[in-house]
Amino acid sequence: MSDSLTQGAPSIAVLVPCYNEEASIEAVVRDFKAALPTATIYVYDNNSKDRTSEIARAAGAVVRREPLQGKGNVVRRMFADIEADVYVMVDGDDTYHAPSAGKLVAKLLDEKLDMVNGARVTDWENYRAGHRLGNVMLTTLVTMVFGKRTDDLLSGYRVFSRRFVKSFPVLAGGFEIETELVVHALEMSMPLGEVETPYKDRAPGSVSKLSTFRDGFRILWMIGKLIKEERPMQSFGLIAVLLALISIIIAAPLFITYFETGLVPRFPTAVLATGLGLLSFLSLTCGLILDTVTRGRREMKRLRYLEIPAPDFDSGFLK
């Protein structure tokens, strides 16, 4: 395969997952066409009940549909269907700064990166209090486990290289897709970047689809699953240590009594301590086995990633 789908300037696809965004989608399409004149704007309608598709098509976007509900399902379809050298993904709510797209694309191309994150900069009143707290907590949790390479885990504004998109096995179905994107990049040790971008409130008539508690718990659950899948030794090792400690705490008085009297008067407690000890060793064994499996999976993903040529363009065409 050639290093690019086109000769000269790279082909750029702007990916816009949408659900009931008729109040804002026209502005999103118009602004990104102005910011990236050579790009093709793809709007994927996720079962909207309003005129999102009609308005996006009239504004000049290529409109397609994804019947499986959820942002993750839409992203999976977009990544599978669309061929480009550079992918710009942005929400259809007109809260992200379209003129910054050129800056994000330029950083990706000039520094030969695989993902550039648009870190939101805004007055705090543009965020719901629950969203602010959740973003900080979840970003901190991912940072503690996988490393700190982004300040805005849940941003919906990102630019990807072709080799990121075509080597990323999308598993998430909803808003937890942003977490999965970041963790995949961190685990694969991909070259990443981040650019601060202005963030504004939604247009009148546009309503957020993100539920603070429901989607927050789904994202937290996804982080837990990713920790279990990508860090099995640490996950099962921690469980093994906790079980071993409980077993020791329960068994210690029994040993003291046995050495003093030669008897084990609390036999059920002894059985419980033994069972917890066995579960501790079982958990440690599971962690060791799954760690080997995870390493093999990571090697296969890395090989697939390396099959796709690195981006080899400069950003001169944007000027």
Backbone bond lengths (Angstrom), bond angles and torsions (degrees), N, CA, C in turn:
res aa  C-N    CA-C-N  psi(-1)  N-CA   C-N-CA  omega(-1)  CA-C   N-CA-C  phi
1 M - - - 1.474 - - 1.521 109.51 -
2 S 1.290 116.55 142.71 1.458 121.77 176.41 1.510 110.20 -65.67
3 D 1.359 115.18 158.20 1.459 119.59 178.91 1.511 112.04 -64.04
4 S 1.299 119.49 -17.04 1.457 121.55 179.75 1.513 109.79 -147.23
5 L 1.317 114.09 162.99 1.451 119.08 177.56 1.523 111.16 -81.60
6 T 1.308 116.69 -16.41 1.455 121.51 -179.77 1.517 108.73 -132.80
7 Q 1.313 116.56 161.58 1.449 121.01 175.35 1.527 107.79 -93.27
8 G 1.340 115.88 140.12 1.450 119.60 180.00 1.505 111.36 86.21
9 A 1.321 116.71 -119.66 1.461 120.85 -178.36 1.529 110.21 -69.27
10 P 1.330 117.28 145.97 1.464 119.98 179.11 1.522 110.92 -71.88
11 S 1.312 115.79 151.96 1.462 119.73 172.67 1.521 108.55 -81.24
12 I 1.322 116.19 137.49 1.468 121.82 -176.26 1.520 108.93 -121.13
13 A 1.317 115.49 132.13 1.463 121.35 174.97 1.521 108.75 -117.43
14 V 1.313 115.77 127.38 1.460 121.06 174.12 1.528 107.61 -98.80
15 L 1.320 116.70 118.25 1.456 122.72 -175.13 1.518 109.57 -103.38
16 V 1.334 115.81 123.08 1.464 120.68 -175.94 1.530 109.06 -126.34
17 P 1.341 118.40 97.82 1.468 120.19 173.23 1.522 109.87 -73.82
18 C 1.328 117.89 133.95 1.468 120.76 -173.16 1.516 112.35 -136.40
19 Y 1.318 114.57 143.40 1.457 121.55 170.29 1.530 107.75 -146.39
20 N 1.334 116.17 109.40 1.473 122.30 179.71 1.533 112.03 55.04
21 E 1.327 116.29 60.49 1.469 121.19 -179.23 1.527 111.65 -121.05
22 E 1.347 117.68 36.29 1.458 119.59 -177.17 1.530 112.18 -63.80
23 A 1.343 117.31 -24.59 1.461 119.78 -178.69 1.526 112.73 -74.61
24 S 1.324 118.07 -18.44 1.463 119.67 -172.32 1.519 114.83 -129.24
25 I 1.325 118.87 -16.13 1.458 120.24 -170.15 1.532 112.99 -65.31
26 E 1.324 117.64 -33.70 1.465 119.25 178.86 1.523 110.71 -61.29
27 A 1.332 117.04 -44.49 1.468 120.79 179.31 1.525 111.18 -64.17
28 V 1.333 117.60 -38.75 1.466 121.00 179.72 1.525 110.18 -62.72
29 V 1.339 117.28 -49.33 1.458 120.80 -179.41 1.525 110.48 -62.63
30 R 1.323 116.83 -46.58 1.464 121.04 -178.75 1.532 111.40 -61.15
31 D 1.322 117.29 -46.26 1.464 120.75 -175.89 1.526 112.25 -68.75
32 F 1.328 117.40 -37.27 1.466 118.66 179.98 1.524 111.51 -76.68
33 K 1.315 118.17 -28.30 1.464 119.73 173.02 1.522 110.11 -66.21
34 A 1.328 116.23 -35.91 1.464 119.97 178.16 1.525 111.02 -72.55
35 A 1.340 117.40 -38.13 1.460 120.99 -177.40 1.523 111.88 -74.57
36 L 1.335 116.96 -35.01 1.470 122.31 -178.77 1.534 108.33 -130.09
37 P 1.319 117.78 79.59 1.476 120.94 -173.09 1.525 114.12 -60.40
38 T 1.329 118.34 -26.95 1.467 120.44 -177.97 1.527 112.53 -88.71
39 A 1.320 117.64 -4.15 1.468 121.09 -175.01 1.523 111.27 -82.42
40 T 1.329 115.06 154.24 1.461 122.16 169.95 1.517 108.19 -100.76
41 I 1.332 116.76 128.33 1.465 121.35 -178.10 1.527 108.68 -95.38
42 Y 1.322 116.16 120.19 1.464 121.57 178.04 1.534 108.93 -109.89
43 V 1.318 115.74 121.21 1.465 121.40 175.64 1.519 107.98 -108.30
44 Y 1.316 116.71 119.59 1.464 121.96 178.06 1.520 108.85 -103.63
45 D 1.326 115.25 111.81 1.456 122.55 -177.93 1.532 109.23 -84.54
46 N 1.330 115.29 120.66 1.469 121.42 -176.18 1.534 109.91 -102.27
47 N 1.356 115.51 65.67 1.477 122.52 177.69 1.521 113.25 65.80
48 S 1.321 117.01 40.58 1.465 120.30 178.52 1.524 110.96 -63.51
49 K 1.323 115.58 144.95 1.465 121.96 177.93 1.527 111.91 -98.25
50 D 1.328 116.35 0.94 1.469 119.67 -178.12 1.535 109.30 -115.97
51 R 1.324 117.07 -156.32 1.468 122.01 -174.25 1.532 112.54 -97.49
52 T 1.312 117.22 29.08 1.468 120.52 -178.78 1.520 111.91 -55.00
53 S 1.316 117.70 -48.74 1.471 121.22 -176.75 1.520 111.80 -62.93
54 E 1.340 116.77 -47.19 1.459 120.42 -177.94 1.523 111.99 -62.13
55 I 1.324 116.19 -42.71 1.462 120.38 -178.34 1.523 110.30 -68.17
56 A 1.340 117.19 -42.18 1.468 120.75 -179.85 1.526 110.57 -63.97
57 R 1.320 116.84 -41.73 1.477 120.29 179.97 1.530 110.48 -65.22
58 A 1.315 116.21 -42.01 1.466 119.94 179.33 1.524 111.67 -65.10
59 A 1.344 116.61 -28.73 1.465 120.82 -179.98 1.524 112.20 -79.87
60 G 1.333 117.40 -9.11 1.462 120.50 176.14 1.518 115.36 110.03
61 A 1.322 117.80 10.12 1.459 120.86 179.81 1.524 111.22 -87.61
62 V 1.324 115.91 155.05 1.460 121.89 168.87 1.531 106.36 -85.09
63 V 1.321 117.15 118.72 1.470 121.11 -173.83 1.524 109.94 -105.94
64 R 1.318 115.00 129.94 1.457 121.65 175.20 1.527 108.76 -133.21
65 R 1.322 116.28 167.41 1.466 120.56 -175.97 1.526 110.40 -122.40
66 E 1.334 114.68 145.94 1.456 121.65 172.34 1.528 107.94 -129.53
67 P 1.346 117.38 111.63 1.473 120.18 -174.46 1.526 114.44 -74.43
68 L 1.341 118.89 -24.31 1.459 119.73 178.95 1.523 109.15 -73.55
69 Q 1.331 116.15 119.82 1.464 120.16 -174.07 1.519 111.20 -71.86
70 G 1.313 116.07 139.96 1.453 121.50 176.54 1.509 112.35 123.23
71 K 1.335 116.37 139.51 1.461 120.79 -176.14 1.524 111.74 -62.45
72 G 1.329 117.31 -38.22 1.458 119.73 178.98 1.519 112.11 -60.78
73 N 1.334 116.53 -39.77 1.462 120.25 178.01 1.529 111.37 -64.89
74 V 1.323 116.44 -36.72 1.467 120.28 178.35 1.524 110.42 -67.58
75 V 1.326 116.43 -44.29 1.471 120.05 179.95 1.526 110.47 -62.46
76 R 1.339 116.88 -40.38 1.467 119.90 177.78 1.522 110.63 -58.11
77 R 1.329 116.62 -43.97 1.463 121.46 -179.36 1.535 110.94 -67.33
78 M 1.312 117.21 -43.40 1.460 120.44 -179.93 1.520 111.39 -62.58
79 F 1.321 117.08 -45.85 1.461 120.85 -178.72 1.528 110.98 -64.18
80 A 1.335 117.04 -33.49 1.457 120.54 -179.43 1.523 111.96 -75.72
81 D 1.329 117.48 -38.15 1.463 121.87 -170.58 1.520 114.74 -85.31
82 I 1.321 117.48 -35.74 1.461 120.81 -165.72 1.523 110.91 -97.31
83 E 1.332 115.36 132.50 1.461 122.24 178.15 1.521 108.53 -108.45
84 A 1.337 115.55 124.63 1.461 120.57 179.01 1.523 108.05 -159.84
85 D 1.326 115.84 172.02 1.464 121.11 174.28 1.516 111.33 -91.51
86 V 1.331 116.25 -35.12 1.463 122.34 -179.93 1.518 108.40 -130.87
87 Y 1.323 116.18 135.66 1.459 121.98 -179.51 1.526 109.00 -119.12
88 V 1.326 115.78 126.67 1.458 121.62 174.68 1.527 107.03 -109.87
89 M 1.326 117.74 118.68 1.463 120.64 179.20 1.524 109.08 -109.22
90 V 1.328 115.65 129.22 1.459 120.47 -178.22 1.524 108.91 -147.67
91 D 1.321 115.87 147.68 1.462 120.12 177.35 1.527 110.12 -71.95
92 G 1.326 115.04 157.79 1.461 120.30 -177.49 1.511 114.51 -92.36
93 D 1.347 117.83 19.14 1.463 120.34 -174.88 1.523 113.39 -96.20
94 D 1.342 118.00 3.18 1.469 123.14 177.79 1.526 112.34 60.76
95 T 1.336 117.01 35.45 1.460 120.24 175.19 1.528 111.74 -101.20
96 Y 1.321 116.97 -13.79 1.467 120.65 -178.08 1.526 110.75 -98.76
97 H 1.319 115.73 153.89 1.453 123.84 -170.77 1.526 110.29 -87.40
98 A 1.335 116.26 101.26 1.464 120.43 -177.26 1.535 113.07 -60.10
99 P 1.356 120.35 -40.65 1.472 118.72 179.96 1.531 114.19 -59.63
100 S 1.343 117.98 -17.96 1.467 120.33 177.39 1.518 112.79 -77.41
101 A 1.333 117.40 -9.68 1.464 120.34 -176.49 1.524 111.43 -59.45
102 G 1.335 116.20 -41.15 1.454 119.24 178.75 1.515 112.27 -61.10
103 K 1.327 116.22 -37.35 1.463 120.50 179.33 1.530 110.99 -67.18
104 L 1.334 116.63 -41.13 1.463 120.41 179.03 1.529 110.93 -66.18
105 V 1.344 116.84 -43.94 1.465 120.70 179.46 1.526 110.26 -64.86
106 A 1.321 116.90 -41.77 1.471 120.32 -179.94 1.524 111.01 -61.87
107 K 1.304 117.22 -40.78 1.468 120.18 179.46 1.531 110.16 -64.66
108 L 1.328 116.47 -42.32 1.460 120.44 178.91 1.524 111.08 -59.70
109 L 1.337 116.67 -45.91 1.459 121.06 -175.52 1.527 112.31 -74.94
110 D 1.326 116.94 -46.28 1.463 120.37 -175.33 1.522 112.19 -67.92
111 E 1.329 117.12 -35.14 1.463 120.15 -178.30 1.522 112.77 -99.49
112 K 1.353 116.55 6.19 1.473 121.83 177.97 1.532 111.12 53.98
113 L 1.332 116.71 51.53 1.454 122.17 -178.17 1.519 110.45 -95.97
114 D 1.324 114.92 169.65 1.463 120.70 176.62 1.520 112.74 -108.02
115 M 1.323 117.72 -23.20 1.466 120.19 174.68 1.519 109.71 -149.92
116 V 1.319 115.36 135.78 1.465 121.31 172.58 1.518 107.12 -121.47
117 N 1.314 115.76 124.19 1.462 121.86 -177.88 1.523 110.07 -94.77
118 G 1.321 116.41 134.06 1.456 120.70 174.57 1.516 109.67 -89.21
119 A 1.318 117.53 97.56 1.467 122.23 -178.34 1.523 109.28 -77.92
120 R 1.317 116.74 123.84 1.459 121.96 -173.36 1.526 111.91 -74.87
121 V 1.330 115.06 132.18 1.460 122.41 175.07 1.518 107.04 -121.72
122 T 1.322 116.86 121.77 1.459 119.91 -174.44 1.515 110.86 -159.59
123 D 1.320 116.44 165.55 1.451 120.45 167.84 1.519 108.50 -69.35
124 W 1.309 117.72 143.62 1.464 121.36 -174.07 1.520 113.09 -60.91
125 E 1.341 117.26 -24.41 1.466 117.40 -177.58 1.522 112.55 -68.10
126 N 1.328 118.56 -15.18 1.459 120.81 178.03 1.526 112.64 -78.63
127 Y 1.321 115.97 -7.84 1.463 120.73 176.44 1.527 109.10 -108.60
128 R 1.331 116.13 142.19 1.451 118.77 166.72 1.519 108.47 -70.54
129 A 1.349 116.37 145.85 1.470 120.27 -176.16 1.527 110.87 -56.06
130 G 1.329 116.86 -41.87 1.458 120.54 180.00 1.514 111.91 -64.11
131 H 1.337 117.25 -38.11 1.458 120.89 178.47 1.526 110.62 -66.08
132 R 1.333 116.73 -41.24 1.463 120.07 179.00 1.522 110.75 -60.60
133 L 1.329 115.71 -50.90 1.458 120.50 -177.82 1.524 110.63 -63.00
134 G 1.341 116.89 -43.59 1.454 120.41 -179.04 1.512 111.88 -63.41
135 N 1.333 116.85 -42.33 1.465 120.22 -179.70 1.521 111.04 -62.11
136 V 1.339 116.30 -43.96 1.471 120.33 -179.99 1.524 110.61 -64.54
137 M 1.334 117.08 -46.27 1.461 120.99 -177.42 1.528 111.52 -64.37
138 L 1.332 116.64 -46.24 1.460 120.02 -176.67 1.530 111.13 -69.66
139 T 1.336 116.90 -39.75 1.459 120.16 176.99 1.523 110.48 -62.13
140 T 1.335 116.56 -41.64 1.466 121.00 178.89 1.523 111.30 -63.37
141 L 1.340 116.45 -41.71 1.463 120.42 -179.68 1.525 111.03 -63.06
142 V 1.341 117.10 -47.12 1.460 120.70 178.77 1.529 110.63 -63.00
143 T 1.329 116.58 -39.69 1.462 121.08 178.86 1.524 111.40 -61.13
144 M 1.333 116.43 -42.78 1.462 120.57 -178.72 1.526 111.48 -63.85
145 V 1.320 117.57 -36.34 1.463 120.93 -174.44 1.522 112.10 -89.70
146 F 1.339 117.10 -45.60 1.459 120.50 -170.19 1.529 113.70 -107.54
147 G 1.314 118.39 -10.05 1.456 121.14 -179.97 1.520 111.74 109.12
148 K 1.323 115.36 154.96 1.471 120.63 -176.30 1.517 110.57 -99.80
149 R 1.346 115.66 109.04 1.464 120.18 174.50 1.526 111.37 -137.14
150 T 1.328 116.39 7.35 1.460 120.91 175.93 1.513 109.54 -148.76
151 D 1.323 116.30 147.38 1.458 121.25 177.50 1.523 112.69 -101.28
152 D 1.325 117.35 -5.63 1.477 120.43 -177.31 1.525 108.56 -140.02
153 L 1.324 115.37 86.89 1.461 121.35 -175.45 1.515 112.45 -60.79
154 L 1.337 117.87 -37.49 1.459 121.83 -168.96 1.525 113.82 -100.25
155 S 1.314 117.86 16.09 1.462 119.73 177.58 1.524 110.43 -62.67
156 G 1.341 115.44 139.69 1.461 120.23 176.67 1.514 112.83 -97.41
157 Y 1.325 117.40 13.57 1.467 123.15 -175.43 1.531 107.93 -119.33
158 R 1.333 117.06 105.62 1.458 120.98 -176.16 1.527 109.96 -144.25
159 V 1.327 115.14 154.56 1.456 121.89 174.52 1.529 107.67 -121.84
160 F 1.344 116.69 135.03 1.459 122.00 -176.48 1.526 110.99 -125.08
161 S 1.319 114.31 152.15 1.463 119.85 168.12 1.520 109.10 -82.44
162 R 1.312 115.83 165.88 1.459 120.53 178.09 1.526 111.46 -63.04
163 R 1.335 116.44 -38.74 1.460 117.23 -176.21 1.519 112.36 -72.04
164 F 1.332 118.08 -23.53 1.469 119.34 171.73 1.524 109.65 -67.81
165 V 1.323 115.64 -52.17 1.463 120.90 -174.33 1.522 111.90 -60.95
166 K 1.311 117.09 -43.19 1.464 120.69 -174.16 1.527 113.42 -85.04
167 S 1.327 117.56 -1.22 1.465 120.10 175.94 1.526 111.82 -116.86
168 F 1.337 116.37 7.95 1.465 120.49 -175.48 1.528 110.26 -101.00
169 P 1.329 118.36 113.18 1.467 120.68 179.26 1.528 110.74 -84.14
170 V 1.308 117.11 94.52 1.472 121.06 -176.46 1.533 109.48 -67.55
171 L 1.327 116.36 123.60 1.459 121.53 179.06 1.522 112.34 -116.35
172 A 1.332 117.34 -28.01 1.461 121.01 -177.15 1.525 110.74 -68.76
173 G 1.330 115.46 152.10 1.453 119.83 179.79 1.512 114.14 -108.25
174 G 1.338 117.46 -20.22 1.463 120.11 -174.71 1.519 112.64 -126.90
175 F 1.352 115.40 -144.34 1.455 120.77 -175.61 1.529 112.90 -68.94
176 E 1.328 117.78 -10.52 1.461 119.80 177.91 1.525 112.13 -71.70
177 I 1.340 117.50 -1.05 1.453 121.47 179.62 1.527 111.44 -58.85
178 E 1.350 118.45 -36.10 1.465 120.43 -179.80 1.524 111.03 -60.87
179 T 1.333 116.41 -41.18 1.464 120.31 177.91 1.517 110.75 -62.83
180 E 1.323 116.27 -43.48 1.466 120.70 -179.00 1.528 110.76 -64.01
181 L 1.323 117.84 -39.05 1.461 121.41 177.97 1.524 111.22 -59.68
182 V 1.323 116.24 -47.96 1.464 120.61 -176.93 1.526 111.01 -66.72
183 V 1.341 116.92 -46.07 1.464 119.82 -178.02 1.528 110.64 -64.30
184 H 1.332 117.71 -37.94 1.466 120.41 176.99 1.527 110.27 -59.86
185 A 1.326 116.64 -45.54 1.461 119.90 -179.63 1.526 111.53 -64.47
186 L 1.340 116.80 -40.00 1.454 120.48 -179.75 1.526 111.24 -67.29
187 E 1.320 116.87 -43.45 1.460 120.61 -178.00 1.525 111.96 -68.60
188 M 1.323 117.06 -29.72 1.465 120.89 178.90 1.533 112.19 -87.96
189 S 1.339 116.18 0.03 1.470 121.85 -179.11 1.521 111.57 53.66
190 M 1.331 115.92 41.78 1.464 120.40 179.32 1.524 110.41 -74.47
191 P 1.333 116.84 152.08 1.463 119.69 173.71 1.532 110.35 -71.23
192 L 1.324 115.96 119.93 1.461 121.81 -175.15 1.518 110.61 -120.95
193 G 1.326 115.35 159.03 1.444 121.61 173.75 1.515 110.52 -144.05
194 E 1.309 116.00 169.22 1.462 120.55 179.15 1.521 108.88 -145.58
195 V 1.317 115.56 139.02 1.464 122.38 179.04 1.524 107.74 -129.16
196 E 1.301 116.18 130.19 1.466 119.59 176.64 1.526 109.29 -72.66
197 T 1.335 115.34 133.85 1.465 120.83 -179.12 1.523 109.55 -132.79
198 P 1.326 117.34 143.25 1.473 119.16 176.25 1.524 111.13 -62.81
199 Y 1.304 114.86 149.87 1.465 121.38 179.62 1.518 107.73 -134.60
200 K 1.333 116.24 135.60 1.457 119.82 -176.59 1.519 110.53 -126.42
201 D 1.317 115.27 169.71 1.456 120.09 179.98 1.527 109.92 -75.41
202 R 1.330 115.84 163.26 1.465 121.01 179.47 1.528 111.26 -65.68
203 A 1.322 114.31 155.07 1.461 120.45 175.65 1.530 109.63 -69.86
204 P 1.328 118.23 153.28 1.467 120.23 176.29 1.524 111.02 -56.43
205 G 1.317 115.75 133.71 1.458 120.97 -178.84 1.510 114.30 93.10
206 S 1.344 116.96 -9.82 1.464 121.30 178.16 1.520 108.82 -98.36
207 V 1.327 116.22 130.30 1.465 121.60 -175.04 1.517 109.64 -118.26
208 S 1.337 116.57 135.12 1.452 121.23 179.18 1.527 110.86 -66.73
209 K 1.337 115.97 138.05 1.471 121.45 177.55 1.523 111.41 -94.07
210 L 1.337 116.71 -3.74 1.457 121.14 -176.49 1.523 109.97 -86.40
211 S 1.325 116.33 121.03 1.456 122.44 175.94 1.528 108.58 -91.49
212 T 1.345 116.18 123.77 1.459 120.36 -174.82 1.518 111.99 -54.97
213 F 1.331 117.66 -49.09 1.467 120.25 -174.40 1.524 112.00 -85.75
214 R 1.341 117.35 -48.36 1.459 118.82 -177.07 1.522 111.72 -61.88
215 D 1.338 116.31 -51.46 1.459 118.93 -178.71 1.521 111.40 -73.64
216 G 1.336 116.54 -29.59 1.460 119.01 175.44 1.523 111.58 -61.73
217 F 1.328 116.72 -43.81 1.464 120.08 177.84 1.526 111.33 -68.22
218 R 1.343 116.59 -35.01 1.469 118.97 177.34 1.526 110.62 -64.84
219 I 1.327 117.33 -39.95 1.460 120.81 177.84 1.525 110.11 -66.88
220 L 1.336 116.50 -41.58 1.462 120.24 177.67 1.524 110.69 -62.29
221 W 1.334 116.74 -41.11 1.454 121.24 177.75 1.530 110.61 -63.14
222 M 1.340 116.59 -40.67 1.454 120.52 177.55 1.524 111.00 -63.33
223 I 1.329 117.71 -41.29 1.464 120.39 177.50 1.523 110.00 -60.99
224 G 1.349 116.37 -42.69 1.464 119.98 177.27 1.517 112.27 -60.42
225 K 1.337 116.54 -42.78 1.469 120.53 178.44 1.527 111.15 -64.19
226 L 1.337 115.98 -41.10 1.463 119.23 -179.31 1.527 111.10 -67.55
227 I 1.335 116.72 -37.02 1.468 119.68 176.39 1.523 109.64 -63.27
228 K 1.335 116.43 -44.11 1.464 120.32 179.26 1.524 111.88 -63.07
229 E 1.345 116.57 -40.07 1.457 120.52 -176.06 1.527 112.98 -81.01
230 E 1.345 116.77 -35.94 1.463 119.53 -176.01 1.521 113.20 -97.35
231 R 1.323 117.42 -17.73 1.468 122.15 178.65 1.527 109.96 -131.06
232 P 1.348 118.49 56.49 1.465 119.83 -174.90 1.517 113.71 -65.02
233 M 1.336 117.44 -35.02 1.461 119.39 -179.21 1.518 110.38 -64.51
234 Q 1.333 116.81 -43.13 1.456 119.94 178.58 1.525 111.37 -67.38
235 S 1.341 116.45 -41.46 1.462 120.74 -177.86 1.523 111.52 -64.58
236 F 1.337 116.24 -56.00 1.456 119.96 -178.01 1.527 111.38 -73.31
237 G 1.341 116.98 -27.66 1.459 119.93 175.64 1.512 111.42 -65.22
238 L 1.340 116.96 -40.23 1.460 120.46 177.90 1.529 110.86 -64.05
239 I 1.335 116.07 -42.68 1.468 119.96 177.09 1.529 110.24 -61.43
240 A 1.351 116.32 -41.68 1.465 120.43 179.53 1.518 111.33 -61.99
241 V 1.316 117.37 -42.07 1.461 120.95 179.56 1.528 110.96 -64.51
242 L 1.341 116.57 -44.07 1.467 119.82 179.86 1.535 111.01 -62.68
243 L 1.335 116.76 -44.81 1.467 119.92 179.07 1.522 110.92 -63.60
244 A 1.326 116.44 -39.85 1.466 119.71 179.88 1.530 110.76 -65.03
245 L 1.323 117.03 -41.91 1.464 120.42 179.29 1.526 110.96 -62.64
246 I 1.340 116.92 -45.36 1.464 119.97 178.77 1.523 110.43 -61.95
247 S 1.327 115.62 -42.19 1.462 119.78 178.82 1.522 111.19 -60.69
248 I 1.328 116.87 -43.69 1.472 120.65 -179.78 1.525 111.05 -65.30
249 I 1.346 115.96 -42.51 1.467 119.86 -179.66 1.528 110.84 -61.91
250 I 1.341 115.59 -41.83 1.467 119.51 179.52 1.527 111.43 -69.48
251 A 1.341 116.19 -38.69 1.465 120.25 -173.73 1.524 113.31 -80.45
252 A 1.324 118.26 -24.65 1.471 120.33 -175.26 1.532 113.27 -54.95
253 P 1.342 119.52 -49.22 1.487 118.06 178.33 1.528 112.87 -61.82
254 L 1.319 116.77 -31.82 1.464 119.55 179.36 1.528 110.91 -66.51
255 F 1.341 116.88 -41.22 1.455 119.67 178.23 1.528 111.01 -65.59
256 I 1.324 116.05 -39.70 1.468 119.20 179.11 1.528 110.05 -61.62
257 T 1.326 116.10 -46.24 1.463 120.48 178.81 1.522 111.54 -63.01
258 Y 1.327 116.32 -39.16 1.467 120.23 -179.08 1.527 111.36 -65.36
259 F 1.337 117.11 -43.66 1.458 119.75 -179.87 1.524 111.78 -68.26
260 E 1.347 117.27 -28.66 1.471 120.54 179.45 1.518 112.53 -80.76
261 T 1.352 117.47 -37.34 1.469 120.66 -171.92 1.523 113.57 -119.32
262 G 1.337 116.38 -18.05 1.452 119.02 -175.00 1.517 113.37 78.53
263 L 1.323 116.87 10.73 1.464 122.07 -177.43 1.539 110.41 -120.99
264 V 1.333 114.07 157.03 1.468 121.27 173.24 1.527 107.08 -120.31
265 P 1.345 117.17 86.81 1.468 118.93 -172.30 1.521 113.60 -73.66
266 R 1.307 117.91 -26.04 1.480 120.86 -177.74 1.524 108.84 -106.53
267 F 1.306 115.78 74.56 1.462 121.28 -174.55 1.532 112.76 -63.74
268 P 1.354 120.70 -41.68 1.477 119.57 177.58 1.522 112.79 -59.48
269 T 1.342 116.64 -36.63 1.462 119.72 177.71 1.520 110.80 -65.11
270 A 1.332 116.10 -37.99 1.457 120.51 177.81 1.528 110.87 -63.75
271 V 1.331 115.86 -40.52 1.471 119.78 177.48 1.520 110.53 -63.66
272 L 1.331 116.14 -42.69 1.469 120.03 179.20 1.526 111.09 -61.76
273 A 1.330 117.31 -45.59 1.468 120.71 179.69 1.524 110.88 -61.98
274 T 1.353 116.53 -40.35 1.457 120.28 178.58 1.526 111.14 -64.63
275 G 1.350 115.26 -43.19 1.463 119.33 179.00 1.515 112.33 -61.69
276 L 1.335 116.84 -41.86 1.468 120.16 178.95 1.528 110.69 -65.91
277 G 1.321 116.73 -37.66 1.456 119.89 177.08 1.522 111.91 -63.13
278 L 1.347 115.74 -42.42 1.462 119.62 178.17 1.533 111.05 -64.80
279 L 1.348 116.45 -41.03 1.467 119.92 177.38 1.526 111.32 -63.06
280 S 1.328 116.35 -34.60 1.463 120.29 177.36 1.524 110.90 -62.03
281 F 1.323 116.75 -47.70 1.462 120.09 178.55 1.530 111.31 -65.94
282 L 1.333 116.74 -36.53 1.460 120.09 177.70 1.526 110.74 -63.66
283 S 1.332 116.79 -42.87 1.461 120.53 178.61 1.523 111.01 -62.97
284 L 1.329 116.99 -41.74 1.464 120.26 178.06 1.521 110.97 -62.77
285 T 1.326 116.78 -40.86 1.470 120.49 178.63 1.526 110.99 -63.69
286 C 1.353 116.55 -43.26 1.472 120.11 177.07 1.521 110.69 -59.39
287 G 1.326 116.84 -41.83 1.456 120.30 179.35 1.516 112.19 -61.83
288 L 1.327 117.00 -42.25 1.466 120.76 179.55 1.531 111.46 -64.31
289 I 1.334 116.28 -43.56 1.463 119.97 -179.08 1.526 110.76 -67.01
290 L 1.350 116.18 -47.68 1.456 119.78 -177.89 1.524 111.89 -67.17
291 D 1.326 117.62 -29.00 1.457 120.02 177.00 1.530 110.60 -64.43
292 T 1.335 116.16 -38.39 1.463 120.26 176.34 1.531 111.10 -66.41
293 V 1.344 116.32 -41.31 1.465 120.71 178.16 1.530 110.30 -63.42
294 T 1.324 116.45 -43.92 1.465 121.04 -179.59 1.525 110.93 -62.35
295 R 1.315 116.44 -39.92 1.469 119.72 177.80 1.526 110.56 -61.62
296 G 1.331 116.86 -41.91 1.463 120.18 178.00 1.520 111.86 -63.67
297 R 1.338 116.84 -42.64 1.465 120.86 177.79 1.521 110.52 -61.81
298 R 1.325 116.16 -42.54 1.460 119.96 -178.73 1.530 110.65 -65.14
299 E 1.322 117.04 -38.56 1.460 120.04 177.51 1.526 111.22 -63.63
300 M 1.349 116.55 -40.39 1.467 119.46 179.22 1.523 110.90 -66.08
301 K 1.320 117.69 -41.43 1.467 120.36 177.99 1.531 110.37 -64.74
302 R 1.323 115.51 -38.34 1.461 119.23 179.48 1.532 111.09 -64.86
303 L 1.327 116.38 -40.95 1.463 120.05 178.74 1.523 111.50 -64.65
304 R 1.337 116.27 -40.01 1.462 119.76 176.46 1.527 110.40 -63.73
305 Y 1.298 116.93 -40.80 1.458 122.56 177.78 1.526 110.88 -60.54
306 L 1.345 116.80 -41.88 1.459 121.06 -177.34 1.524 112.84 -74.23
307 E 1.332 117.16 -16.54 1.463 120.01 177.07 1.529 112.15 -68.34
308 I 1.317 116.95 -22.53 1.469 122.00 -175.54 1.521 108.49 -98.37
309 P 1.331 119.19 126.09 1.468 121.40 -176.71 1.529 112.02 -59.31
310 A 1.315 115.03 147.36 1.463 121.15 176.50 1.525 109.92 -68.81
311 P 1.332 118.18 152.96 1.471 120.56 176.74 1.522 110.35 -62.07
312 D 1.330 116.97 131.83 1.462 121.09 -176.26 1.527 109.32 -132.74
313 F 1.305 115.29 67.15 1.458 121.94 -179.05 1.525 108.22 -135.91
314 D 1.321 115.82 167.44 1.451 120.12 167.14 1.517 107.54 -119.86
315 S 1.320 115.15 169.44 1.459 119.56 -173.06 1.527 113.46 -94.73
316 G 1.341 116.33 17.08 1.465 118.74 -177.07 1.525 113.28 -60.71
317 F 1.323 117.47 -30.76 1.459 120.40 -177.58 1.532 111.85 -67.69
318 L 1.336 118.06 -15.47 1.464 120.78 -179.65 1.523 111.87 -80.66
319 K 1.311 117.74 -13.41 1.473 120.26 -173.39 1.521 110.70 -91.85
